Amino acid sequence: MPAKPTRRRTASPTPAARLSVERLDARVVPAIVNPAAGTLTAVTVGTAISTEQTLATFDSPSAADGLTATVAINGGAALTGVVVATGPGADGVPEYAVRLAAGAFTPTAAGTGALAFVINVADASDGTTAKVSGKADVKANPLSVVSVGTDIDPAEGVSGTFALATFRTTETAAKADDFTVSVDWGDGSKASAGTVVALGDGKFRVDGTHAYGAPDKYDVTVSVADADGDKLTARTATDAIADAAVEVSVPPLYATAGLPMNDVRVATFTDANPLATAADYTATVNWGDGSTTDAAVVADGAGFAVVGSHTYSGAIPVGPNVSVTVRNKDTDAEHTGSGPLTVVPNYPPPLSEPQQFVQGLYLRELNRAGTTAELDGWVSVMGGANGRTNVANAVARSTEARTRMVSGWYQTYLNRAAQGGEASGWVQQLQAGATEEQVQGGILGSQEFANRAQTLISSGTPAERHVQVMYSTLLGRYGSAAEQGGWVTVLSQPGGSTAVASALLTSIEYRARTFENYYLSILGRPADAAGLHGWVYSGLETVTVRAAIEAASTGPIYYPLPA
């Protein structure tokens, strides 16, 4: 048996609350020597015993990986202790400490000597053991929960600040910066620091800011610590977060029977969740001829596009719709849009190139095919350097085109058809010189739109919801807190709704987004940077820019329908 290591100790009084040695049999445990009480003398209700607090110490020539410890508290089940090497002793024998793993035990009741410890240490190399016991005081926690937040109602993907909990401290001189706060938002994201706001009379509120990337209901845990290390935990939950608004737009689809359409942009859609990506969605297309296929979802400017391929076997007159459904993979929520379908027969002779150009204008601006007489009429006045631009302008500014456009705005912005003389009134203003943005501003500035906005977003004040729906509708994103605050102030003024809508409609961001979509829908390609920049900063009306882009189009071969 190896000689028992010895070291000289200086006698000193032992505090009443310290752990004490219950028994040490030198003949049985020669490999574990000098077991003694640790430094833990007092803990606080609601605060877990720290991984830095030592319950017992001992010396041993054995390596740490062969030493184990258990800790029984108040006669409860044994907890696994953590044996930590603390350095060589004065006599060269390694010294060890016994501690608890993080969160292993949290006291629940205060009192002198309220926690009784029994620590057992074992050496696997020779089976020797040692035992230490003692008591520690548990002091009352100066921190207590007053209430937890009940109105945590964020919009999907939008950063919001919420009142999470209110707590009180018995430390009358405490200040807000005496506390540190950590918030676990329950969505797997990294915990964030909260903000402590003093309410007076020893009460404080915890605010937190966060954005949830997916709709669900989340459990929120707030952890508070004061300068003395006292801790408090409050738990609450968010309201059920609704899926952000998704708008699916399906433009008219024109095809020729028997000719394959490969990688066609069948639809576009926007998601009001700024954190959304194309990978969040799947899509299917009902082609209007009884067939349905899967389609790809790709990023498209500020939103997304649905791209599919199909071949129609026969002609289909204007009337049936192409229907596109996009599904959110996280929530299984489905969003559907539809648009008119025209499949013309594949028979000779094809239209001439000038007729094809005019037919493309008719299909895009009027949503119908022009008769041979109509096409030939425009072709006859299309000569000259600006002939195509002039014809495109004339078709786009026609009463028929503008009636269709205003009717589309009513459906998009108010979710209903224009009634009575509503559309004609706005068309008359356009024909009298009003811009498209001015008319859109009038519709978006209506009380009807403001009322509808309240149903599309569940969080924020009525004014904040109004602003955010304008941002989502026109820019395909939510406004930042600073943007929202500025426009809410404008909304409170006479004519504020129209002013906010007009400002967004004439913004550089809106013009860039609109003109980029013209390139995609008319020319079938993204805008080049120089060209887009030129149009955005040209100061020209939207209809003028659209006609100029139309003039550059060649498009597929379109065939006339019977006159």
Beta strands, then each sheet from edge to edge (+ up, - down):
strand 1: 19-23
strand 2: 33-37
strand 3: 42-44
strand 4: 56-59
strand 5: 67-73
strand 6: 79-88
strand 7: 94-100
strand 8: 111-123
strand 9: 129-139
strand 10: 143-148
strand 11: 160-169
strand 12: 180-184
strand 13: 192-193
strand 14: 195-200
strand 15: 203-210
strand 16: 219-225
strand 17: 231-237
strand 18: 246-249
strand 19: 253-256
strand 20: 261-271
strand 21: 281-286
strand 22: 292-300
strand 23: 303-310
strand 24: 321-328
strand 25: 334-344
sheet 1: 1+ 9- 3-
sheet 2: 1+ 9- 8+ 5- 6+ 7- 4+ 2-
sheet 3: 10+ 11- 15+ 14-
sheet 4: 13+ 12- 16+ 17-
sheet 5: 18+ 20- 23+ 22- 21+ 24- 25+ 19+
end
